[in-house]
Amino acid sequence: MAQRRVIRTQVGIVGAGPAGLMLSHLLARSGVESVVVEARTRPEIETTIRAGILEHGSVRMLLDNEVSDRVLREGYEHEGIELRFNGEGHRIDFADLVGESVWLYPQTDVFMDLAAARERDGGDVRYGVRDTRVENVVDAPAIEFTDADGVQWRIECEYLAGTDGSRSICRRELPETMRRSYFREYPFAWFGILCEAPPSSPELIYANSPHGFALISQRTDTVQRMYFQCDKDTDPHQWSEEQIWAELQRRVEGNGFALKQGPVFEKTVLPFRSFVCEPLRHGRLLLAGDAGHTVPPTGAKGLNLALADVAVLHRALTDYFDTGSTTGIDAYSDTALTRVWKAQHFSYWMTSMLHENPESNAFDRKRQLGELSSVVTSRAGSTWLAEAYTGWPGR
């Protein structure tokens, strides 16, 4: 067997999604070396279409760190959302309430921008690797893998960042005696479509109806993304276009509002799950993004939480390599988890307020409508939603 080739670097990163690439990019700008490994090929990631709403802090992160300004040129700034219930729409005006906005910009595009930036800046990112494993995470981290050409490698590093998604191999390195896992499974899913049509609304519509939740979103000027609540065992291929449009329309019915329809070219079912791993650090291993936590998509927090983790982790690692202090690294897990649990609460709250729970009774339905009314008729309630949706300060 051929001997493994050895690379020595300061930070080894497993996972080249937005979290891993952003961490590598920020470290490079601070003079810290890193190597990133990723099981998927770059074209595979670029062709996996994923939606995305970016908080104002995430947009500034891309711009201030010179990743790309494409979000300003090709993204869509939204200064509010609509909550729709009882056949009426109620706008939550972010700009008026908190002076901020969000940007409709797909996670796929964030990846493409970061991948291009790492290539532009000479970053070491290894796509399409296999047989990846990590070892000695407590005191002498190493990553072993086989690259796309069949060459075996070993990366020896001072710190290891696990940004390898919800099926993280890095997370498994936390001993069961110290790892605490918190789960919430939801009794429903989202039926998602992409269709060729003009936008039905200038901003996102979150609709609560007796038939279940619907989200009217956007993709581009000619391609739209929409979702409706469904059973988690639903087979999307059993639904015709006529059935899909009828179901979406009846969930947003009222005030003469009509969806702009067009050919459906993608159908998927997205299960709902909340998860948090504590702690996010073990020895010299630090978890970020989906490797440490996932949220249901209702609150649009997943990608933004990952980037917030990375901001904290970047400062901690940079401080260590600049001064030798581990203060930031020691505090990383608690600092990141404070925001994670705030986001978990917001995502759970939005989900429970807007979706029809199969186990609900008439009282639960009336209470839910009372909650929605309380939010849209109270400036304080609307402000809290706006602040949480657009992103808390302190990234």
VENLIN-V612779 format. One record per pair of residues at least 12 apart in sequence whose C-alpha atoms are under 10 Angstrom apart, sorted by the first residue. I is the first residue (numbers start at 0). J is the second residue. Records with the same first field share a line. If there is no record, write none. Layout:
BEGIN
I: J + J
END
This chain:
BEGIN
0: 151
1: 150 + 151
2: 150 + 151 + 152 + 153
3: 143 + 144 + 145 + 150 + 151 + 152 + 153 + 154
4: 143 + 150 + 151 + 152 + 153 + 154
5: 141 + 142 + 143 + 151 + 152 + 153 + 154 + 155
6: 34 + 141 + 142 + 152 + 153 + 154 + 155 + 156
7: 32 + 33 + 34 + 141 + 153 + 154 + 155 + 156 + 157
8: 31 + 32 + 33 + 34 + 141 + 154 + 155 + 156 + 157 + 158
9: 26 + 31 + 32 + 33 + 34 + 154 + 155 + 156 + 157 + 158 + 159 + 316 + 320
10: 22 + 23 + 26 + 31 + 32 + 33 + 34 + 35 + 140 + 141 + 154 + 155 + 156 + 157 + 158 + 159 + 160 + 283 + 316
11: 23 + 32 + 33 + 34 + 35 + 36 + 133 + 140 + 141 + 142 + 154 + 155 + 156 + 157 + 158 + 159 + 160 + 161 + 284
12: 33 + 34 + 35 + 36 + 37 + 124 + 142 + 154 + 156 + 158 + 159 + 160 + 161 + 162 + 163 + 284 + 285 + 286
13: 34 + 35 + 36 + 37 + 38 + 124 + 125 + 131 + 132 + 133 + 142 + 159 + 160 + 161 + 162 + 163 + 164 + 167 + 168 + 169 + 286
14: 35 + 36 + 37 + 38 + 39 + 124 + 125 + 126 + 160 + 161 + 162 + 163 + 164 + 167 + 168 + 169 + 290
15: 35 + 36 + 37 + 38 + 39 + 40 + 41 + 44 + 110 + 113 + 114 + 124 + 125 + 126 + 161 + 162 + 163 + 164
16: 35 + 37 + 39 + 41 + 44 + 106 + 107 + 109 + 110 + 111 + 113 + 114 + 162 + 163 + 164 + 288 + 289 + 302 + 305
17: 106 + 107 + 108 + 109 + 110 + 111 + 112 + 113 + 114 + 162 + 288 + 302 + 303 + 305 + 306 + 309
18: 110 + 113 + 160 + 161 + 162 + 163 + 164 + 287 + 288 + 289 + 290 + 302 + 303 + 304 + 305 + 306 + 307 + 308 + 309 + 310
19: 34 + 35 + 36 + 37 + 110 + 113 + 124 + 160 + 161 + 162 + 163 + 164 + 287 + 288 + 305 + 306 + 309
20: 34 + 35 + 36 + 109 + 110 + 112 + 113 + 114 + 116 + 117 + 122 + 124 + 162 + 309
21: 60 + 61 + 64 + 66 + 109 + 110 + 112 + 113 + 114 + 116 + 117 + 305 + 306 + 309 + 310 + 313
22: 35 + 160 + 162 + 287 + 306 + 308 + 309 + 310 + 311 + 312 + 313
23: 35 + 113 + 117 + 122 + 123 + 124 + 160 + 309 + 313
24: 64 + 65 + 66 + 113 + 114 + 116 + 117 + 120 + 122 + 313
25: 60 + 64 + 65 + 66 + 309 + 310 + 312 + 313 + 314 + 317
26: 312 + 313 + 314 + 316 + 317
27: 117 + 120 + 121 + 122 + 317
28: 64 + 65 + 120
29: 313 + 314 + 316 + 317 + 318 + 320 + 321
30: 317 + 320 + 321
31: 313 + 316 + 317 + 320 + 321
32: 122 + 123 + 156
33: 122 + 123 + 124 + 154 + 156 + 158 + 159 + 160
34: 122 + 123 + 124 + 125 + 142 + 154 + 155 + 156 + 159
35: 122 + 123 + 124 + 125 + 126 + 142 + 154 + 160 + 162
36: 123 + 124 + 125 + 126 + 127 + 128 + 129 + 131 + 142 + 143 + 144 + 146 + 154 + 163
37: 124 + 125 + 126 + 127 + 128 + 129 + 131 + 144 + 146 + 162 + 163
38: 125 + 126 + 127 + 128 + 129 + 130 + 131 + 144 + 145 + 146 + 147 + 163
39: 125 + 126 + 127 + 128 + 129
40: 125 + 126 + 127 + 128 + 147
41: 110 + 111 + 114 + 124 + 125 + 126 + 127
42: 111 + 126 + 127
43: 126 + 127
44: 107 + 110 + 111 + 126
45: 106 + 107 + 108 + 109 + 110 + 111 + 114
46: 107 + 111
47: 106 + 107
48: 105 + 106 + 107 + 108
49: 104 + 105 + 106 + 107 + 108 + 109
50: 103 + 104 + 105 + 106 + 107 + 108 + 216 + 217 + 218 + 224 + 296 + 299 + 302
51: 102 + 103 + 104 + 105 + 106 + 107 + 108 + 109 + 217 + 218 + 296 + 299 + 300 + 301 + 302 + 303
52: 74 + 75 + 76 + 77 + 101 + 102 + 103 + 104 + 105 + 106 + 296 + 298 + 299 + 300 + 301 + 302 + 303 + 388 + 389
53: 70 + 74 + 76 + 100 + 101 + 102 + 103 + 104 + 105 + 106 + 109 + 299 + 300 + 301 + 302 + 303 + 388 + 389 + 390
54: 99 + 100 + 101 + 102 + 103 + 299 + 300 + 302 + 303 + 304 + 387 + 388 + 389 + 390 + 391
55: 76 + 99 + 100 + 101 + 102 + 303 + 388 + 389 + 390 + 391 + 392
56: 99 + 100 + 101 + 303 + 306 + 307 + 389 + 390 + 391 + 392 + 393 + 394
57: 101 + 102 + 302 + 303 + 304 + 305 + 306 + 307 + 310 + 389 + 390 + 394
58: 70 + 71 + 101 + 102 + 104 + 109 + 303
60: 306 + 307 + 310 + 394
61: 109 + 112 + 113 + 306
65: 113 + 116
66: 109 + 112 + 113 + 114 + 115 + 116 + 117 + 119
67: 109 + 111 + 112 + 113 + 115 + 116
68: 112
69: 104 + 108 + 109 + 112
70: 102 + 103 + 104 + 105 + 108 + 109 + 112
71: 102 + 104
73: 102 + 103 + 104 + 108 + 219
74: 101 + 102 + 103 + 104 + 105 + 108 + 218 + 219
75: 101 + 102 + 103 + 104 + 201 + 202 + 217 + 218 + 219 + 220
76: 100 + 101 + 102 + 103 + 104 + 201 + 202
77: 92 + 93 + 94 + 99 + 100 + 101 + 102 + 103 + 201 + 202 + 203 + 389
78: 90 + 91 + 92 + 93 + 94 + 95 + 96 + 97 + 98 + 99 + 100 + 101 + 102 + 201 + 202 + 385 + 389
79: 91 + 92 + 93 + 94 + 95 + 96 + 99 + 100 + 101 + 201 + 202 + 203 + 204 + 385 + 388 + 389
80: 92 + 93 + 100 + 101 + 200 + 201 + 202 + 203 + 204 + 205 + 385 + 388
81: 200 + 201 + 202 + 203 + 204 + 205 + 206 + 214 + 215 + 375
82: 203 + 204 + 205 + 206 + 207 + 214 + 353 + 371 + 372 + 374 + 375
83: 204 + 205 + 206 + 207 + 208 + 212 + 213 + 214 + 250 + 251 + 252 + 253 + 353 + 371
84: 205 + 206 + 207 + 208 + 209 + 212 + 250 + 251 + 252 + 253 + 353 + 368 + 371 + 372
85: 206 + 207 + 208 + 209 + 251 + 252 + 253 + 254 + 368 + 372
86: 206 + 207 + 208 + 249 + 250 + 251 + 252 + 253 + 254 + 255 + 256
87: 206 + 251 + 252 + 253 + 254 + 255 + 256
88: 204 + 205 + 206 + 251 + 253 + 254 + 256 + 375
89: 204 + 205 + 371 + 372 + 374 + 375 + 376
90: 202 + 203 + 204 + 375 + 381
91: 374 + 375 + 378 + 381 + 382 + 384 + 385
92: 381 + 382 + 385
93: 381 + 382 + 384 + 385 + 386 + 388 + 389
94: 385 + 389
95: 382 + 385
96: 378 + 379 + 381 + 382 + 383 + 384 + 385 + 386
97: 381 + 382 + 383 + 384 + 385 + 386 + 387 + 389
98: 385 + 386 + 389
99: 385 + 386 + 388 + 389 + 390
100: 385 + 386 + 388 + 389 + 390
101: 388 + 389 + 390
102: 389
103: 202 + 203 + 216 + 217 + 218 + 219
104: 217 + 218 + 219
105: 217 + 218 + 302
106: 301 + 302 + 303
109: 302
125: 146 + 147
126: 146 + 147
127: 145 + 146 + 147 + 148
128: 143 + 144 + 145 + 146 + 147 + 148 + 149 + 150 + 151 + 152
129: 143 + 144 + 145 + 146 + 147 + 149 + 151
130: 143 + 144 + 145 + 146 + 151
131: 143 + 144 + 145 + 146 + 152 + 153 + 168
132: 144 + 145 + 153 + 168 + 169
133: 153 + 154 + 155 + 159 + 161 + 168 + 169 + 171 + 172 + 284
134: 155 + 159 + 169 + 172 + 284
135: 155 + 159 + 172 + 282 + 283 + 284
136: 156 + 157 + 158 + 159 + 160 + 169 + 172 + 173 + 280 + 281 + 282 + 283 + 284 + 285
137: 158 + 159 + 172 + 173 + 280 + 281 + 282 + 283 + 284
138: 156 + 157 + 158 + 281 + 282 + 283 + 284
139: 155 + 156 + 157 + 158 + 159 + 282 + 283 + 284
140: 154 + 155 + 156 + 157 + 158 + 159 + 160 + 282 + 283 + 284
141: 153 + 154 + 155 + 156 + 157 + 158 + 159
142: 154 + 155 + 156 + 159
143: 155
156: 283
157: 283 + 284 + 320
158: 282 + 283 + 284 + 285 + 316
159: 280 + 281 + 282 + 283 + 284 + 285 + 286
160: 280 + 283 + 284 + 285 + 286 + 287 + 290 + 309 + 312
161: 279 + 280 + 284 + 285 + 286 + 287 + 288 + 289 + 290 + 291
162: 285 + 286 + 287 + 288 + 289 + 290 + 291 + 305 + 309
163: 286 + 287 + 288 + 289 + 290 + 291
164: 286 + 287 + 288 + 289 + 290 + 291 + 292 + 293 + 305
165: 274 + 288 + 289 + 290 + 291 + 292 + 293
166: 289 + 290 + 291
167: 286 + 289 + 290 + 291
168: 290
169: 284 + 285 + 286 + 290 + 291
170: 276 + 278 + 279 + 280 + 281 + 284 + 285 + 286 + 287 + 290 + 291
171: 290
172: 281 + 284
173: 276 + 277 + 278 + 279 + 280 + 281 + 282 + 284
174: 281
177: 277 + 278 + 281
178: 276 + 277 + 278 + 279 + 280 + 281
179: 275 + 276 + 277 + 278
180: 274 + 275 + 276 + 277 + 278 + 291 + 292
181: 273 + 274 + 275 + 276 + 277 + 292
182: 272 + 273 + 274 + 275 + 276 + 292 + 293
183: 271 + 272 + 273 + 274 + 275 + 294 + 295 + 347
184: 270 + 271 + 272 + 273 + 274 + 295
185: 231 + 270 + 271 + 272 + 273 + 295 + 347 + 350 + 351 + 356
186: 229 + 230 + 231 + 232 + 270 + 271 + 272 + 355 + 356 + 357 + 358
187: 211 + 228 + 229 + 230 + 231 + 232 + 233 + 269 + 270 + 271 + 272 + 354 + 355 + 356 + 357
188: 226 + 227 + 228 + 229 + 230 + 231 + 232 + 233 + 268 + 269 + 270 + 271 + 272 + 295 + 354
189: 212 + 213 + 214 + 225 + 226 + 227 + 228 + 229 + 230 + 231 + 233 + 267 + 268 + 269 + 270 + 271 + 296 + 297
190: 213 + 225 + 226 + 227 + 228 + 229 + 230 + 231 + 233 + 234 + 235 + 243 + 266 + 267 + 268 + 269 + 270
191: 213 + 214 + 224 + 225 + 226 + 227 + 228 + 229 + 235 + 243 + 265 + 266 + 267 + 268 + 269
192: 223 + 224 + 225 + 226 + 227 + 235 + 240 + 243 + 263 + 264 + 265 + 266 + 267 + 268
193: 216 + 217 + 218 + 222 + 223 + 224 + 225 + 226 + 261 + 262 + 263 + 264 + 265 + 266 + 267
194: 217 + 218 + 221 + 222 + 223 + 224 + 225 + 240 + 259 + 260 + 261 + 262 + 263 + 264 + 265 + 266
195: 218 + 219 + 220 + 221 + 222 + 223 + 224 + 259 + 260 + 261 + 262 + 263 + 264
196: 217 + 219 + 220 + 221 + 222 + 223 + 224 + 258 + 259 + 260 + 261 + 262 + 263
197: 217 + 218 + 219 + 220 + 221 + 222 + 223 + 258 + 259 + 260 + 261
198: 215 + 216 + 217 + 218 + 219 + 220 + 221 + 222 + 223 + 224 + 258 + 259 + 260
199: 215 + 216 + 217 + 223 + 256 + 257 + 258 + 259 + 260
200: 215 + 216 + 217 + 256 + 257 + 258 + 259
201: 216 + 217
202: 215 + 216 + 217
203: 215 + 216 + 217 + 225
204: 216 + 217 + 225 + 251
205: 226 + 227 + 251 + 297 + 349 + 353 + 354
206: 227 + 247 + 250 + 251 + 252 + 353 + 354
207: 228 + 250 + 251 + 352 + 353 + 354 + 355 + 367 + 368 + 371
208: 249 + 250 + 251 + 252 + 353 + 354 + 355 + 364 + 368
209: 249 + 250 + 354 + 355 + 364
210: 227 + 228 + 229 + 246 + 247 + 249 + 250 + 251 + 354 + 355
211: 227 + 228 + 229 + 246 + 247 + 249 + 250 + 251 + 353 + 354 + 355 + 356 + 357
212: 226 + 227 + 228 + 229 + 247 + 250 + 251 + 350 + 352 + 353 + 354 + 355 + 356
213: 225 + 226 + 227 + 228 + 229 + 246 + 247 + 248 + 249 + 250 + 251 + 353 + 354
214: 226 + 227 + 228 + 247 + 250 + 251 + 297 + 353
215: 227 + 247 + 251 + 258
221: 261
222: 261 + 262 + 263 + 264
223: 259 + 260 + 261 + 263
224: 263 + 265
225: 247 + 266
226: 243 + 247 + 266 + 267 + 268 + 269
227: 243 + 246 + 247 + 250 + 268 + 354
228: 246 + 247 + 250 + 268 + 269 + 353 + 354 + 355
229: 268 + 269 + 270 + 354 + 355
230: 268 + 270 + 357
231: 268 + 269 + 270 + 271
232: 268 + 270
233: 267 + 268 + 269
234: 266 + 267 + 268
235: 265 + 266 + 267 + 268
236: 265 + 266 + 267 + 268
238: 266
239: 263
240: 260 + 261 + 262 + 263 + 264 + 266
241: 263
243: 263 + 266
244: 258 + 259 + 260 + 261 + 263
245: 258
248: 260
269: 295 + 296
270: 295 + 296
271: 293 + 294 + 295 + 296 + 297 + 350
272: 293 + 294 + 295 + 296 + 347
273: 292 + 293 + 294 + 295 + 296 + 343 + 346 + 347
274: 289 + 290 + 291 + 292 + 293 + 294 + 295 + 343
275: 289 + 290 + 291 + 292 + 293 + 294 + 336 + 339 + 340 + 343
276: 289 + 290 + 291 + 292 + 293 + 336
277: 291 + 292 + 332 + 333 + 336
278: 291 + 331 + 332 + 333 + 335 + 336
279: 291 + 292 + 331 + 332 + 333 + 334 + 335 + 336
280: 328 + 329 + 330 + 331 + 332 + 333
281: 329 + 332
282: 328 + 329
283: 328
285: 312 + 328 + 331 + 332
286: 305 + 308 + 309 + 312 + 331 + 332
287: 304 + 305 + 306 + 307 + 308 + 309 + 311 + 312 + 332 + 335
288: 301 + 302 + 303 + 304 + 305 + 306 + 307 + 308 + 309 + 335 + 339
289: 301 + 302 + 304 + 305
290: 305
291: 305 + 308 + 332 + 336 + 339
292: 304 + 305 + 336 + 339 + 340 + 343
293: 305 + 339 + 342 + 343
294: 339 + 340 + 342 + 343 + 344 + 345 + 346 + 347
295: 343 + 346 + 347 + 349 + 350
296: 346 + 347 + 349 + 350
297: 345 + 346 + 347 + 348 + 349 + 350 + 351 + 353 + 354
298: 342 + 343 + 344 + 345 + 346 + 347 + 348 + 349 + 350 + 384 + 387 + 388 + 389
299: 342 + 345 + 346 + 388 + 389
300: 339 + 342 + 343 + 345 + 346 + 387 + 388 + 389 + 390
301: 339 + 342 + 343 + 346
303: 342 + 389 + 390 + 394
304: 335 + 336 + 338 + 339 + 342 + 390 + 394
305: 335 + 339
306: 394
307: 335 + 338 + 339 + 390 + 393 + 394
308: 331 + 332 + 334 + 335 + 336 + 338 + 339 + 394
309: 335 + 394
310: 335 + 393 + 394
311: 327 + 328 + 330 + 331 + 332 + 334 + 335 + 393 + 394
312: 327 + 328 + 330 + 331 + 332 + 334 + 335
313: 327 + 328 + 331
314: 327 + 328 + 331
315: 327 + 328 + 329 + 330 + 331
316: 328 + 331
335: 394
338: 391 + 393 + 394
341: 387 + 391
342: 387 + 388 + 390 + 391
345: 383 + 384 + 387 + 388
346: 387 + 388
348: 384
349: 371 + 384 + 388
351: 367
352: 364 + 366 + 367 + 368 + 369 + 370 + 371
353: 367 + 368 + 370 + 371
354: 367
355: 367
END
